Structure formats: C-alpha cells, structure tokens
C-alpha cells in the first residue's frame, strides 16, 4: 500500500470519527485561529514549530485548539501526507507537552486530553499507511483499545455525540477481528440517545402482547423466502428490469432510508407468491402474499451520524446499505438460522470475513416475522439492532385498530 492509494475501511472509519471528536474542541476562538494562521505561514517558509514551542509562545488554553486545527488538515489529506504529519504531531505531543496524559485530570486540560487521545487512536493506522503496509492485527487491536478509551472519556465529559461516533468506530475495529464488545455497543447506543435533539421514537414498545400464533413457513424454507425477497427488492433492479415495489436506483434507496429514519413504521413493500414442496408430497402455496421490509433504526441512526461527520465526502446511505446487503449475499453460506420461542426467525451472520477489502461490515442480521399473509423483514448489523419495537410494536397497533373498528360498529 503506497501513500497515494485510497483509504482502507479502518482508515475511513477513523477519519470520520475523528472529525466528530474535533467538534468537542472549541477551535473557533480568535486567538487559536490567529495562532494557527501564524504557524501555517511559517510552515510555507520552511519553518517548523514543535509542540513545545507552542506551549512557550502561546496561552496554554489555545494550544490544543491549534493542534486540533492541524489534525483537521491532516485528516483532509490523510492519503497524501496527512498520515505522516499526524505521526510526527503525535510524537511532539507525547514528548513535548508539559502535561502528562494520565496525570490528575482537571477541567483546564480536557481539550488537551481529547486531542492527545485522538492522536494515539490514529497512530497505529498512520504507521501502517506510512510503512506502505496493511494494518496488522496488533495495530488494529491497539487502535480499538485507544478508541474505546477516548469514547468513554468523551462520554464522561458530556460529549455524547463524539463519544457515540468513536465508540461505533471502536466496535467496528474489534468486530473485524472476531470480537463482540457487547458492553461497548450498548455504551454507543446510550450516547446516541443523549443528544439535545431527541428526534427518534423510544425503543420500548407501546404495548406487548403474546405473538399471533399462525402457521409460519417451515424453518428450512423461511431463509430462502427471506433472501429471495431481499434480492428482488434491492439487488435484482441493479442488473435487470425493476419489479413492482423494488428499489430502482441509489436515489430511490436513499429516499426510502430517509423516510425509515424519520418514521419507524415506514416500510418498503411488494406483493409476492411462494410455493414449497417436501420430498414425496404435493406442492403447497403459502398464504404469504405481501412482503414488508425495513432497515433497523439503530443501523440507520449510526449511518446518519457517520455521514454528518464527513460532509462533502460524497457518501450516502446507499453506500452503507448496499455494502451490508452484499455482505449478506456473498456470505450467505455462513448464515445461521434459528426460530425463537415466539416463532420469529433470525438469520445471523457473525464474525464473517468482509466480502471485499474496504467493506464497512462483517456482521449482519435479518429478523423475520410471518403473520397470516404478511412477511415482515428487518435488516440490521447486530442482534442489538432488532429492538422491542420491531419485535412487538406492530401488535399494539393491530389491537388498537381492532378496538376502533369494534367501537365504530357499536355506535
């Protein structure tokens, strides 16, 4: 890997999360901007400034902000020298700062500690880029541990958005190498829910009732029906004519993802017919004639947060969602199917090797419910994405509709 090659998956994730972390540092004050401009002008003349020089020349409060601005420039140019600059800057901070990272922490030094931890998180990736090699497992492990440490530090200092972003990145790095940090996933979700604008519905269902007991599709065939439905709606239109109800373009998928994010009840739907036959028996027509499909809200929220951190990158929800679907289909043979006590079906892909080098995902989950004529499918990344609303919420709505009809008939 040479310095001019595109981002790897881990590098891209770090860059997006790093921009979110930098928002936790106030870099817009006049003194820090003036100091940065002075440093940039000196750099154009071939003059360099060490971190120690900045401490001696400027007020201690603005030095981390100047370094934050510098990091932002390196992130913007990561594949063309930015990684090398970040490694040098990390050395300067480690050995040229009068503040030790593990000293007793006080409010005056919070911004320094955020910046220092951010540099340490990115250093293993920078070293791999600068050496022209792929990220080694030991480097990725160090990166993940530093990212978790930074995420929890941000969470403890009332920076939930930045903490959630860095925690999601740490989870992803851990997952690439087979780890399943459940506690860290839950920490990331809690941080996502702590923002000032709580635009998402609560994850607790409005009511829980025993699930409807209707004869479902046999377990050995349900997976085939689910995967065929996903293929018809999402992947077939990419290569063939668009069936009714299918997604016909990236813009179409982006629009539907936005509607799902805004409205938990929004689904993509299509009509279908499905037959099956056991050996030596007659062909059986299933009662299922309609498929409703949605992406899990926690998945969509993570994607939305990542895109907000990298404005102008050109990425859209389509890039993430199609990548997840391709991982599902390419690694289809590794899917594990189970039917739980409520007759709900789970297709689980866990710890699989990503189907391509820069893939965003290794894990995937498909949750399916069959009620009478209806098959409801929810796609996520992990089992935690399938919340109580997805499992039980629709039953409360059905009960309310039934009661309204009964009341109307009495009147």
Secondary structure, DSSP 8 states (H G I E B T S, - for coil): --TTS---HHHHHHHHHHHHHHTTS---SHHHHHHHHHHHHHHHTT----HHHHHHHS-HHHHHHHHHHHHHHHHHTGGGTHHHHHHHHHHHHHHH-SS-TTS---GGGHHHHHHHHHHHHHHHHHHHHHHTS---HHHHHHHHHHHHHHHHHHHHTT-HHHHHHHHHHHHHHHHHTT---HHHHHHHHHHHTTSS---S--SS-S------------HHHHHHHHHHHHIIIIIHHHHS---TT---SHHHHHHHHHHHHH-TT--EEEE---EE--TTS--EE-S--EEEEEE-HHHHHHHHHHHHHSTTS---HHHHHHHHHHHHHHTGGG-EEEE-TTS-EEEEE-S---SSTT-S-S-EEEEEEEETTEEEEEEESSGGGS-HIIIIIHHHHHHHHHHHHHHHHH-
